[in-house]
Amino acid sequence: MKSVPLRNPRHDAFVLAYTEGLPAYAAYLRAGYKCSVRTAAVESSKLLKKPDIQDRRRQLLEELAETLIVSKESLCVEYEAARALAIEQGQAAAAISATAAKARLFGLEAPKDVNIKLNATFNQMTDDELRFEVASMINEARAIKGLAPRELSTVKTEP
């Protein structure tokens, strides 16, 4: 909803400055009133009590709040803009980072609790142990995807 400015331009300028965060007396002076700081403090306090000033301030704050709302969609747009800029600049790592951030935003990343057991040194494993480890990793990945595990081979190939 687009708010309508007040009929008095000084009143509207006062509300705008006050909504931007200025103290009331400073907003009063910025609005073009020529007076002392003490007078500005008194008069700005009177203005803030007027219903039309309060309504205008409420309208401006609501508009500001709408622009500050962050949603998944707005974050996705920002990540996509960053990714496009990274690609344009030839920065592959930054593009990948933006893509990964989008994936995390929508819950598309792999779970962090996946335990892939790569503790053993592969060159110290027998062929059967290596096959078993690889098959176990495949079954863990299948379980994450909701697929049934494959049967692990028990056939020994060593002489």
NUDOBA-121899 format. One line per field, with one value per atom (N, C-alpha, C): atom name; residue number from 1; z, y, x. Coordinates in pm, 1 decimal. Example, Ala and Ser with C-alpha at 12.3 -4.5 7.8 and 13.67 -1.06 7.14 Angstrom:
<recs>
at	(N CA C N CA C) .
i	(1 1 1 2 2 2) .
z	(780.0 780.0 780.0 708.0 714.0 787.0) .
y	(-569.0 -450.0 -330.0 -225.0 -106.0 3.0) .
x	(1319.0 1230.0 1320.0 1285.0 1367.0 1290.0) .
</recs>
This chain:
<recs>
at	(N CA C N CA C N CA C N CA C N CA C N CA C N CA C N CA C N CA C N CA C N CA C N CA C N CA C N CA C N CA C N CA C N CA C N CA C N CA C N CA C N CA C N CA C N CA C N CA C N CA C N CA C N CA C N CA C N CA C N CA C N CA C N CA C N CA C N CA C N CA C N CA C N CA C N CA C N CA C N CA C N CA C N CA C N CA C N CA C N CA C N CA C N CA C N CA C N CA C N CA C N CA C N CA C N CA C N CA C N CA C N CA C N CA C N CA C N CA C N CA C N CA C N CA C N CA C N CA C N CA C N CA C N CA C N CA C N CA C N CA C N CA C N CA C N CA C N CA C N CA C N CA C N CA C N CA C N CA C N CA C N CA C N CA C N CA C N CA C N CA C N CA C N CA C N CA C N CA C N CA C N CA C N CA C N CA C N CA C N CA C N CA C N CA C N CA C N CA C N CA C N CA C N CA C N CA C N CA C N CA C N CA C N CA C N CA C N CA C N CA C N CA C N CA C N CA C N CA C N CA C N CA C N CA C N CA C N CA C N CA C N CA C N CA C N CA C N CA C N CA C N CA C N CA C N CA C N CA C N CA C N CA C N CA C N CA C N CA C N CA C N CA C N CA C N CA C N CA C N CA C N CA C N CA C N CA C N CA C N CA C N CA C N CA C N CA C N CA C N CA C N CA C N CA C N CA C N CA C N CA C N CA C N CA C N CA C N CA C) .
i	(1 1 1 2 2 2 3 3 3 4 4 4 5 5 5 6 6 6 7 7 7 8 8 8 9 9 9 10 10 10 11 11 11 12 12 12 13 13 13 14 14 14 15 15 15 16 16 16 17 17 17 18 18 18 19 19 19 20 20 20 21 21 21 22 22 22 23 23 23 24 24 24 25 25 25 26 26 26 27 27 27 28 28 28 29 29 29 30 30 30 31 31 31 32 32 32 33 33 33 34 34 34 35 35 35 36 36 36 37 37 37 38 38 38 39 39 39 40 40 40 41 41 41 42 42 42 43 43 43 44 44 44 45 45 45 46 46 46 47 47 47 48 48 48 49 49 49 50 50 50 51 51 51 52 52 52 53 53 53 54 54 54 55 55 55 56 56 56 57 57 57 58 58 58 59 59 59 60 60 60 61 61 61 62 62 62 63 63 63 64 64 64 65 65 65 66 66 66 67 67 67 68 68 68 69 69 69 70 70 70 71 71 71 72 72 72 73 73 73 74 74 74 75 75 75 76 76 76 77 77 77 78 78 78 79 79 79 80 80 80 81 81 81 82 82 82 83 83 83 84 84 84 85 85 85 86 86 86 87 87 87 88 88 88 89 89 89 90 90 90 91 91 91 92 92 92 93 93 93 94 94 94 95 95 95 96 96 96 97 97 97 98 98 98 99 99 99 100 100 100 101 101 101 102 102 102 103 103 103 104 104 104 105 105 105 106 106 106 107 107 107 108 108 108 109 109 109 110 110 110 111 111 111 112 112 112 113 113 113 114 114 114 115 115 115 116 116 116 117 117 117 118 118 118 119 119 119 120 120 120 121 121 121 122 122 122 123 123 123 124 124 124 125 125 125 126 126 126 127 127 127 128 128 128 129 129 129 130 130 130 131 131 131 132 132 132 133 133 133 134 134 134 135 135 135 136 136 136 137 137 137 138 138 138 139 139 139 140 140 140 141 141 141 142 142 142 143 143 143 144 144 144 145 145 145 146 146 146 147 147 147 148 148 148 149 149 149 150 150 150 151 151 151 152 152 152 153 153 153 154 154 154 155 155 155 156 156 156 157 157 157 158 158 158 159 159 159) .
z	(0.0 0.0 0.0 -100.3 -113.3 -25.3 61.2 150.6 79.7 127.6 69.5 158.6 98.4 179.4 248.4 355.4 427.7 343.5 368.4 293.0 321.7 445.5 483.0 451.2 354.8 315.5 428.4 516.8 630.3 726.2 748.8 836.2 775.6 645.0 579.0 585.2 561.7 569.8 711.8 810.4 950.5 976.5 932.7 955.9 883.3 761.3 685.9 759.4 804.1 874.7 1007.4 1077.9 1205.7 1184.5 1079.2 1048.3 1006.2 946.5 908.2 1028.8 1146.3 1267.8 1334.8 1279.9 1346.3 1473.7 1572.8 1689.5 1644.2 1717.6 1676.9 1655.2 1744.6 1729.1 1601.5 1568.0 1447.9 1321.8 1327.6 1214.7 1193.1 1301.1 1293.1 1223.8 1261.4 1199.9 1053.8 1024.1 885.6 796.5 854.4 776.6 734.2 782.8 737.0 838.5 958.6 1060.8 1113.2 1123.9 1172.0 1316.9 1408.0 1549.7 1627.2 1757.7 1842.4 1864.0 1913.0 1941.4 2048.9 2147.5 2256.1 2200.5 2115.0 2055.1 1966.2 1891.7 1804.5 1886.0 2003.4 2089.2 2134.5 2172.3 2220.4 2106.5 1993.0 1880.7 1815.6 1808.6 1749.9 1837.5 1967.4 2058.9 2036.4 2012.1 1983.5 1852.3 1750.6 1621.1 1633.1 1710.5 1723.8 1787.9 1854.0 1918.0 1823.6 1708.7 1613.8 1543.1 1531.4 1468.3 1323.3 1245.1 1105.1 1095.2 1186.6 1191.1 1230.7 1331.1 1375.4 1265.3 1193.5 1083.7 972.2 936.0 829.6 870.9 994.9 1044.0 1039.5 1079.6 1076.2 932.8 838.5 697.6 648.0 681.4 636.7 697.6 824.7 890.1 828.9 792.4 728.2 591.7 515.8 386.1 403.3 502.6 529.8 570.2 652.3 696.3 578.5 482.0 364.2 283.2 277.4 200.3 274.6 405.1 483.8 504.7 460.8 479.7 394.3 459.0 389.5 381.0 261.2 241.4 167.3 158.9 81.1 -62.6 -114.4 -253.0 -271.6 -177.3 -191.3 -176.0 -84.9 -70.5 -194.8 -252.1 -373.3 -487.0 -498.6 -601.8 -579.8 -453.8 -423.4 -454.9 -416.1 -446.5 -597.7 -670.2 -815.7 -879.3 -829.1 -880.8 -852.8 -732.9 -698.4 -786.2 -811.2 -895.5 -1037.7 -1090.5 -1227.0 -1238.2 -1138.6 -1138.9 -1131.8 -1048.4 -1036.1 -1169.0 -1237.2 -1367.4 -1466.6 -1465.8 -1556.3 -1532.8 -1406.8 -1370.8 -1380.6 -1416.4 -1428.8 -1294.9 -1192.1 -1057.8 -1025.8 -1069.4 -1055.7 -909.3 -821.7 -679.9 -618.5 -651.9 -599.1 -655.7 -782.6 -844.0 -776.5 -751.4 -684.8 -542.6 -476.0 -340.2 -338.1 -435.3 -442.7 -473.1 -560.5 -592.8 -469.2 -395.8 -273.6 -169.8 -161.7 -67.4 -104.4 -234.6 -278.0 -241.3 -259.8 -226.0 -76.2 7.3 152.3 187.8 120.9 147.3 128.8 28.3 -1.3 48.8 132.7 193.5 96.7 -7.0 -108.7 -90.6 14.9 35.5 103.4 89.5 154.7 305.5 381.5 527.4 576.2 679.9 732.4 819.1 859.7 949.3 875.8 744.6 670.4 713.0 754.3 803.5 699.0 619.1 520.7 584.8 598.0 673.0 581.5 586.0 508.1 602.3 716.6 817.5 777.0 714.5 679.5 559.5 555.0 439.4 331.8 214.6 108.7 65.2 66.5 19.9 119.7 238.7 337.1 337.9 255.2 252.4 146.3 174.6 72.6 -28.3 -141.8 -242.4 -187.3 -109.2 -51.4 48.3 130.5 226.3 153.4 47.3 -30.5 -95.9 -154.2 -214.5 -109.4 8.2 115.6 156.5 171.8 210.6 105.5 -21.4 -128.4 -129.8 -115.0 -112.5 7.5 120.7 239.4 214.7 149.4 118.5 22.1 -74.7 -170.1 -97.1 -4.1 70.7 161.0 218.0 297.9 210.2 91.2 -1.3 -45.1 -69.7 -109.3 4.7 127.2 242.2 254.2 227.5 233.7 129.5 13.1 -94.1 -74.7 27.9 54.3 -26.7 -81.1 -160.0 -72.5 -113.5 -38.7 -59.1 44.6 30.0 -62.7 -121.9 -205.2 -117.9 -156.4 -80.6 -95.9 16.4 14.1 -27.0 -116.1 -168.0 -62.3 -46.4 48.5 -23.6 -154.8 -233.9 -224.1 -187.9 -177.6 -312.9 -351.0 -480.2 -464.8 -341.7 -319.8 -325.3 -372.7 -379.9 -245.9) .
y	(-117.8 0.0 124.2 207.1 330.4 435.9 498.3 599.2 733.6 814.6 946.7 1050.5 1139.9 1243.4 1333.9 1394.1 1489.1 1615.5 1686.5 1810.0 1917.5 1923.5 2021.6 1961.6 2017.8 1959.9 1957.3 2056.6 2056.0 1941.3 1918.0 1807.2 1675.0 1661.5 1537.8 1521.5 1629.7 1624.1 1588.1 1640.6 1608.1 1458.6 1404.8 1262.3 1175.5 1212.6 1135.3 1132.8 1248.8 1256.7 1181.3 1192.2 1122.8 971.0 926.6 783.4 729.8 815.3 775.1 758.8 804.2 782.0 907.0 1022.4 1144.6 1167.9 1229.6 1270.6 1369.5 1377.7 1460.5 1606.3 1662.5 1803.0 1823.4 1729.2 1740.8 1724.0 1634.4 1616.5 1743.9 1808.1 1933.8 2041.4 2051.3 2151.0 2116.5 1988.6 1947.1 1976.3 1970.1 1994.6 2141.1 2224.8 2363.8 2465.1 2420.8 2515.3 2589.9 2721.1 2805.9 2843.6 2779.6 2807.7 2751.5 2771.0 2717.0 2567.1 2502.5 2359.1 2336.1 2422.8 2408.0 2417.7 2517.0 2533.5 2413.7 2366.0 2249.6 2127.8 2111.0 1996.8 2004.4 2122.9 2139.6 2120.4 2186.2 2181.2 2042.5 1976.1 1841.5 1745.1 1764.6 1680.8 1700.4 1823.9 1852.7 1785.9 1794.7 1734.3 1583.3 1519.5 1373.3 1325.3 1412.9 1375.6 1387.7 1449.8 1468.6 1336.7 1302.6 1175.6 1160.3 1270.3 1257.0 1230.9 1286.9 1262.9 1117.5 1070.4 931.6 833.5 862.8 775.1 771.1 888.0 893.1 816.2 832.1 759.7 608.6 565.5 423.5 370.1 448.9 408.7 393.5 491.0 485.2 366.3 338.6 224.3 92.3 83.2 -38.4 -58.9 49.1 39.9 -3.7 53.2 17.1 -129.4 -175.3 -314.7 -409.8 -373.0 -457.6 -471.4 -366.0 -372.4 -451.1 -464.9 -533.8 -681.6 -727.6 -867.8 -954.3 -1050.7 -1142.2 -1277.4 -1331.4 -1461.3 -1551.8 -1677.2 -1769.7 -1721.3 -1669.3 -1623.6 -1504.5 -1409.2 -1291.7 -1330.7 -1422.9 -1469.7 -1544.9 -1622.9 -1697.2 -1600.6 -1493.8 -1393.3 -1331.5 -1301.9 -1244.3 -1343.4 -1469.2 -1570.3 -1587.1 -1584.2 -1600.0 -1481.7 -1362.1 -1244.0 -1254.2 -1301.4 -1318.9 -1426.4 -1533.7 -1642.2 -1593.1 -1517.2 -1465.5 -1370.9 -1287.1 -1196.0 -1273.2 -1377.6 -1458.5 -1526.2 -1577.2 -1640.4 -1536.5 -1419.7 -1310.9 -1270.1 -1273.0 -1232.4 -1348.7 -1466.9 -1582.6 -1638.0 -1622.0 -1669.4 -1794.1 -1906.5 -2033.1 -2068.2 -2046.2 -2081.0 -2001.9 -1874.3 -1791.5 -1836.9 -1876.1 -1924.7 -2053.9 -2142.5 -2268.8 -2241.9 -2146.8 -2111.8 -2058.7 -1974.2 -1921.8 -2033.0 -2124.8 -2238.2 -2325.1 -2350.8 -2431.1 -2361.0 -2228.4 -2153.9 -2166.6 -2162.7 -2181.4 -2321.4 -2420.6 -2558.6 -2570.7 -2509.7 -2513.9 -2444.3 -2332.7 -2255.2 -2339.8 -2425.8 -2508.4 -2651.7 -2677.1 -2808.1 -2916.6 -2880.0 -2976.9 -3029.5 -2989.8 -3038.4 -3175.6 -3245.2 -3376.0 -3355.9 -3444.4 -3432.1 -3435.3 -3357.8 -3350.1 -3470.2 -3547.4 -3658.6 -3789.0 -3781.7 -3901.5 -3942.5 -4065.9 -4113.9 -4206.1 -4147.5 -4228.0 -4269.6 -4396.1 -4448.3 -4462.0 -4362.1 -4366.3 -4368.4 -4430.4 -4431.0 -4517.0 -4628.4 -4720.0 -4665.9 -4692.8 -4654.3 -4757.7 -4709.7 -4801.3 -4895.0 -4845.9 -4933.9 -5045.6 -5039.4 -5145.5 -5243.9 -5221.8 -5309.2 -5416.7 -5528.9 -5633.1 -5594.6 -5661.4 -5632.4 -5654.4 -5760.5 -5788.6 -5680.3 -5635.0 -5529.3 -5399.4 -5371.4 -5251.7 -5259.5 -5375.0 -5393.2 -5376.9 -5433.9 -5424.3 -5278.1 -5201.7 -5061.0 -4980.6 -5002.7 -4931.0 -4967.6 -5094.4 -5137.6 -5076.8 -5066.7 -5004.8 -4857.3 -4786.8 -4644.9 -4629.2 -4718.1 -4712.8 -4735.5 -4830.1 -4857.4 -4739.9 -4671.7 -4553.2 -4446.4 -4425.9 -4327.6 -4369.1 -4496.4 -4544.2 -4523.4 -4545.5 -4527.0 -4380.0 -4287.6 -4145.0 -4110.3 -4173.2 -4148.1 -4225.3 -4310.2 -4387.6 -4515.3 -4560.2 -4682.8 -4800.3 -4918.0 -5038.7 -5066.3 -5118.2 -5148.9 -5268.2 -5268.2 -5382.5 -5484.1 -5607.8 -5715.2 -5702.3 -5714.4 -5705.5 -5839.4 -5833.7 -5956.9 -6020.3 -6148.9 -6223.2 -6315.3 -6303.9 -6388.8 -6338.0 -6427.6 -6390.0 -6413.2 -6316.8 -6329.8 -6359.6 -6357.7 -6384.0 -6533.0 -6571.4 -6714.3 -6776.6) .
x	(83.9 0.0 88.5 74.6 151.3 87.0 168.3 111.9 104.2 15.3 -8.4 59.8 138.9 205.2 102.7 145.7 60.1 41.6 -66.8 -93.3 11.1 55.5 157.8 294.9 369.1 498.1 600.9 595.1 689.4 656.7 529.1 489.5 536.3 518.3 559.7 711.7 784.9 931.1 975.4 903.8 933.7 916.5 802.4 775.3 877.7 912.8 1012.7 1146.3 1191.3 1319.5 1313.7 1202.2 1186.8 1185.9 1118.9 1113.0 1250.1 1332.4 1468.0 1559.4 1513.8 1591.8 1644.0 1614.6 1659.4 1578.9 1640.4 1561.3 1453.9 1347.8 1234.1 1275.3 1356.8 1394.6 1477.0 1565.9 1648.8 1562.9 1464.3 1372.7 1292.3 1254.5 1177.8 1260.8 1388.0 1476.4 1504.8 1523.0 1549.5 1428.6 1310.4 1188.3 1176.0 1265.8 1265.5 1216.8 1188.1 1145.2 1267.7 1257.4 1367.3 1338.7 1411.3 1391.9 1510.3 1509.5 1616.0 1593.1 1695.9 1684.7 1579.0 1574.9 1475.7 1333.5 1310.0 1177.0 1144.8 1245.3 1225.1 1186.2 1245.9 1213.0 1067.2 1022.8 885.4 786.0 810.7 717.1 711.9 827.4 827.7 749.1 756.3 679.1 529.7 489.4 348.3 306.1 392.8 359.6 341.6 427.5 421.5 291.6 220.8 94.3 -25.1 -5.5 -115.8 -147.0 -276.2 -314.6 -267.8 -273.5 -230.1 -79.9 -1.8 143.4 167.8 94.8 110.3 71.5 -37.4 -79.9 23.6 75.4 176.7 302.1 343.0 461.1 436.8 319.5 284.0 288.8 234.4 238.1 381.9 466.7 606.1 680.1 652.4 717.1 671.0 544.0 493.6 559.4 574.0 641.2 786.1 852.0 991.1 1001.5 909.2 910.3 894.0 808.8 789.5 917.2 996.6 1121.4 1228.8 1214.1 1315.6 1286.4 1169.4 1134.5 1226.3 1288.6 1377.9 1308.5 1304.2 1240.9 1338.1 1302.3 1384.2 1396.3 1286.4 1286.0 1379.1 1375.8 1462.2 1608.9 1637.6 1775.5 1820.5 1731.9 1764.2 1798.5 1723.0 1750.1 1888.0 1921.0 2052.3 2164.2 2147.1 2249.0 2266.0 2155.1 2162.9 2234.5 2209.6 2279.3 2429.5 2464.2 2606.1 2670.1 2595.8 2647.0 2669.3 2574.0 2587.2 2706.8 2725.1 2839.4 2970.7 2973.2 3093.7 3127.5 3027.6 3049.3 3099.1 3037.1 3076.3 3221.9 3264.5 3400.1 3499.3 3450.5 3538.1 3583.8 3502.0 3537.8 3456.1 3509.4 3438.0 3410.4 3507.7 3488.7 3373.7 3364.3 3255.3 3121.2 3119.6 2995.3 2950.8 3044.9 3012.5 2962.7 3025.2 2983.9 2840.2 2805.8 2668.6 2569.1 2607.9 2520.4 2499.0 2607.0 2596.6 2508.3 2518.6 2434.9 2287.4 2257.9 2119.2 2070.9 2156.4 2119.4 2089.9 2174.9 2151.8 2021.0 1994.7 1873.5 1748.3 1748.3 1632.0 1646.2 1748.2 1764.1 1806.4 1879.2 1918.4 2059.4 2126.4 2262.7 2261.4 2370.8 2382.9 2389.5 2329.6 2336.3 2480.3 2507.8 2644.2 2679.7 2579.2 2606.7 2636.9 2658.0 2693.4 2833.8 2844.6 2973.1 3035.1 3120.3 3190.7 3322.2 3339.4 3453.1 3574.3 3656.2 3779.4 3899.3 3881.3 3985.8 4104.9 4077.4 4186.5 4261.8 4386.8 4466.7 4441.8 4400.6 4360.0 4472.6 4593.3 4700.9 4732.5 4674.8 4694.7 4578.3 4478.2 4360.8 4378.2 4316.2 4310.7 4203.8 4200.7 4098.7 3959.0 3940.3 3809.2 3768.0 3862.2 3830.2 3793.1 3865.8 3837.9 3699.8 3666.8 3534.3 3424.8 3448.8 3351.2 3330.7 3439.0 3428.8 3352.8 3385.2 3317.4 3168.9 3137.0 2997.3 2924.6 2992.0 2931.0 2900.9 2993.8 2971.1 2853.5 2845.6 2734.4 2602.7 2600.5 2477.6 2438.9 2538.1 2507.5 2443.9 2499.8 2444.0 2303.1 2281.4 2148.7 2048.2 2091.8 2003.1 1960.8 2052.4 2020.7 1915.1 1925.4 1829.1 1699.1 1693.2 1572.7 1564.0 1675.1 1677.1 1719.2 1679.3 1716.4 1865.9 1930.8 2073.6 2095.4 2212.0 2249.5 2319.2 2309.5 2373.1 2524.7 2592.8 2738.3 2796.0 2890.6 2952.1 3040.2 3025.3 3108.6 3205.9 3206.8 3294.1 3436.2 3527.7 3668.1 3732.6 3813.4 3881.5 4029.1 4079.9 4221.5 4249.4 4371.5 4406.0 4428.9) .
</recs>
